[in-house]
Amino acid sequence: MSAGHSERTQHELEVLRALARREAEIEAGVGHDLADVLTEADEPDDEECR
């Protein structure tokens, strides 16, 4: 497996974990402010800062 493929796979796993967490939060009735969500989405990942 190439390094690029491994990084993409890791990123995809992180996205899936985040989606699962958000789904669980929605089911639990936990909400987040849209502005906070959009700000977090715009923040660079640690890997992007390297």
N, C-alpha and C positions, 0 to 999 in steps of 0.2 A: 504494500500500500504506500503510495507516495505521501510526502509531507503535506502537500496541498490538499489531497483527498482526506487525510486524517484531520486537518484543521477544519475542513468543511463539515465532516461528520461530527466533530466535537461541537461546532457551532449549531448544527441542526439539533443535537441532543440538548444543548442549553436552551434553545428556543422551545423545544417540546416540553422540557421541564418547567419553563416559565409559563407556558400555556396551561399545563396541568395545575400549577399553583394558582393561577388566576381563576381557573374553572372551579377549583375547590373554594376559593374565596367568594366567588359569586354564589355558589350553593350555600355557603355559610352566612351570606348576607353582608359580607364585608365589602365596603366600597372604597374607591379611590377617586380623588379629584382628577378630572380630565387633564387639567393643566399639569399636574404632577406626573401623570402617565406619559404625556407628550414630552415633558422635560426629560424624563428617564429614557425614553426611546431615542432622544437626540444625543444623549451622552455617549461618547465613544467607549468601546470595549477596551479592556486592558491590552488586548492584542493589537488593536488599531493604534495605540499610543506608542508601540515599539517601533 
